Amino acid sequence: MTASPTPFAVATAFLQAMEPLDYDTAVRYVSAHCEYTNPPPFGTVYGPAGIRAVLEPFFAPTLDNEFRVLRHAGNGPVVMLERLDRHRLADRWVELPVTGVFHVHDGLITYWRDYFDVATILSQWPTA
């Protein structure tokens, strides 16, 4: 019998796939009914298609991404990742401290919520 990956392994594998913006691989770690929430004005979306609909246009101006896990904690299916998200734009790197909460069941992310200061990212992000 093969052991299921830990919630930490699933969440970090998802983030690793997102670094090169490999959406096809990343969404393989997401359940069909996953709830993904960001602070307002971004809100909540559901499932792989909803996640892609938020992330693809947002990350369109990025050339490289790094999701550095600084600290993590877990309890059963729940894993919390304190991260420094780094995004290379054409003229600079943008950094955003983020804490993400993931619920993982049967090897898939069923819930994902990121906490960050929206003003920090929007003040540095391209508007067009």
N, C-alpha and C positions, 0 to 999 in steps of 0.2 A: 504494500500500500504506500502510495506517495503522499508525503505530508503536504498540506496546503501551505502556501506562502503566508508569512505573518502579515498582519495589517500594516506594519511599518514597511515591510518589503514591497507590498502592493502600492502603497502611497508613494514611496520613493521611486519605484519603477515608473509610475505614472509621470512623476515630475521629470525624471530622466528622459522620457520620451518627448516631453514638452520642450526640453532645452533646444533641440534642433527643429522644433515645430512639426514633429512627426505625429500629426493628429490621428492618423489611421492606427498607429500602434498605441498611442495614449488612450484612445477611447475603448480599446480592448480591455482596459482595467476598470471600466465604468459600467455599472448595471443599467439596464434599459430604463429604469425608473429612478435613477440617481437624482437627488435634489442638490443643486449647486447654488449657493448664495454668496453674494458680495455685498459690501455696504452700499447704501443708496448713493448715486442714482442707478447703480447697476442691477440690483435686485436678484430675483431667483429664476432659474431655468431648470428644466428637467431633461434627463437622459443625454446620451451622447450627442444627438443633434442640437440640443439646446446649449450644451457646453461649447460645441464647435461654433455655434452662432454668436456666442459672446467672445470667445478667445481668438478666433481667426481674424476678425476685423481689428480687434484691439492690438494684437501682436503683429499686424501687417507691416508697421514701420520698423520692426526689429530685425537686426542682422544676426545677432547672437543673443542667447538667453542663458542665464545661470540661475539655478535655484539652489542656493546654499542652505543646507539644513544646519542650523546652529545648535539646536537642542531639540530633543524629542521626548515624549512621554506616551505611555500607552496603558490601557486597561481593557483587556478583552478585545472586542472588535473596534475600539476607539483608539485612534492615534492622533496626537497633537504635534505639529511640527512648527517650531519657531524658525523662520527662514529669512534670508536676505535675498530677495529676488533682484537680479541684475539684468538689465536689458540694454544691449548696445544698439544705439541708433546711428544714423549716418555720421553724426558729428560729436557724439558723446555717449557715455554710459549713464543710465538712470538706475538708481537703487531705491528699493522700497522694502522696509521692514514689514513682514507679514507673519501672522500666526494662522495656520490652517488646522481645521479639525476634520478628520476623515473617519467615517464609519465604514468598515470593510466586512462583508459577509460572503462566504464561499468564494473568496479570491477576487471579489469585485467591490469597487467603491459604490456605496449606496447613498452616501451623504457626504457633502464637501462644503465647508463654509470657511471663507477667508476673512480675516479681520485685518484691516489696514486703514491708514489715514488717507482718505480719498484726495484731499487737497494736496498732499505730498506728491502723488503720482500725476494728478491732472496739471499741476503747476509746471511739471517737467516734460509732459507728453506733447507730441506734435498735435496741432489742431486740424490739420488738413492732410 
